[in-house]
């Protein structure tokens, strides 16, 4: 099964950064979908990554040490995954590739309900939010994308908007008409 959210191979051991507090997703189109998540959710995603991806700890520790400040790699090795994730998010050492991987983890592995709602609405064959490997992009028509986007926002609100911004940012060619959907969202902000 294809992960479904993005048609790009995910590099393991990467994560992203963001801002704290509630965010108006309709008015923040320049903010990446990952960075629009509340800090607590970003920390939870990084923690999950640290616990499930064997190379993640080393990669993040290397980035933290590279920022300077007098810490050596050994200083971070004994930190819990939660504490390390808080530091990663606080210091914003995640890359754009990390953001992609974390959003994929969010919508495919941890909270597939949003992606499942969208895929059901457009009529794409999937299993619990994972697009069948036999299905090739583009996945649907422009009309199907627009109707599914409306249904998704009605069902999931701001989380639906964040999902649409995520697939627009990383896989817009797979979803015809998604550009127009995002323009419509921005116009109603």
N, C-alpha and C positions, 0 to 999 in steps of 0.2 A: 504494500500500500504506500502511496505517495503521502507525504506529510500533509499536502493539500493547500496550505496557506500560501506557500511560495514555491516556485518551480526552480529555485536556486538551491544548490547543495549547502547544507548548514555546516559551518565549521564549529567543532566542539570546543568548549572551554572559553566561551566569550560571553560578555554581558554589557549592559548599558547604563546611562545616567539620566537624571531628570530633576524636576522641581517639586517642591512640596506644596501641599494645599490643593483645594478644589480648583479645577480648570474648566473653563468654558470651551468645550471641544468644538463648538460651532464657530467660535471666533478665533481659534488658535491654529489655523491651518499650517503655519510655518513651524510650529512645534512638532517634533517627531511624535508618533503615536506612543512610543515607549516613554518618552520624557513627559508625556501628558498624564502618565499614571502617577498616583500619589506615591510618596516616598516609601510608605509601608509596603505597598505592592511591589515596587521595584526591589526592595530589600528581600522580600519573600521570593521573588523570581531568581535573584542572584544566589540566595541561600539554596534554593532548589538546584540550581546549576552547580554550585560547589559540592553539593551532596551526591549528585548523580553523574557528573562528568569528571573523570579521574584527572584530566589535565587542567581543569579550571582553576584549582587552587594555585598551582605553580604559575600559570599565566597571570592571574590577578596579583599575586605577590610580586612577580617581576615588574608589573606595571606600577604598583605602589612604591616599590624601592626605586624605580626609575624616576619618580617624581621628586626625589630628594627628601630631605627632612631628617636624615641621620638614621633611618631604620635600615636594618640588615634583613635579608630574607629569613634568617632564623627567628627574628623577632615576631614575624607573622605566623610561623609554622604552628605554634601552639594555640593560636586563636581559634575559637569555635567558628563554625561556618557562619553562624548568625552575626558574630562580631566582625568577621572579615567582610561579609556582605555589606554591613552598615558602613564600613570604611570605604569599600569600593564605590558604593553609591554616593557617599558624602564627598569623596575626592574626585568623582566623575572620571574614573579611569577606563570606563567601558568604551568600546569602539562602535562604529556604525554597524559592523558585522555582528557584534554582540547584540545590539538592539534587534536586529532581524531575528537572530536565533531565539532571543527571549520572548519576542512577540509570537513566534511560531510555537514555542513551548507553552505560552499562555493559552493560545486559541486552539491548539491541536492536542496537547497532552493534559494540561491542567483544567482548562475550562472550555471544553469543546462545544458547549451548548450554543454559543454565539455563531461559530462557524457552521455548526449543524443546521441551525435555523436558516442561515443564508444559503447553504448548499441545497437544502430541501426546497427552498423557495425558488431557486433557479433551475431545479431539476437535475442537478449533477449527482451522478452515482458516487456514493461514499459509504464508509463504514465508521460510525461514530465520529464524523468530522474529517476523516482521512479520505481524500479523493482516490478513487480507484486508479491504479497505475495505467490501465488501458485508456483512460480518458485523456484526450489531448487538448491543450489550449488552442484557440479560445474556447472557454467552457460553455458559453451560452450566447444568446443574442443581446443586443443593446436593450431591447424592450424588457427581456427577462431580468437583466441586471438592475434596471430602474425599478421594476416592480418588487424585486427581492430586497432592494435597498430600503424602500418604503416599509415593507413588512418587517425588516430587521430593526429599523429605528423604532417602529411602533412596539415591537416586542422587547427590545433591549435598551432603548433610549440612548444615552451618551455612550454606553459600551458598544452599541451597534455602530454609532458614528466613528468611534475609535477603530473598530474593526475595519470599517470601510476605508478609513484613512490608511490603515496598515496595508491592506491589499492594494490600495491605490499607489502607495509609496514603493512597494516591493514587487508587485506583479500586475500592474495596470493593463498590460498587453493581454493578459489572460482573461480579462473581464471587460468586453466591449461595452462602451457607454458609461464606464465608471468615471471618466473625466467629467462628463455632464452631471453626474450625480454629485460629485464633490463641488462643482460650481454651484449647483442648486443649494447644497448644504451651506456653503459660504454666503450665498446671497440671502438666505433666511436668517443669518446670524444677527 
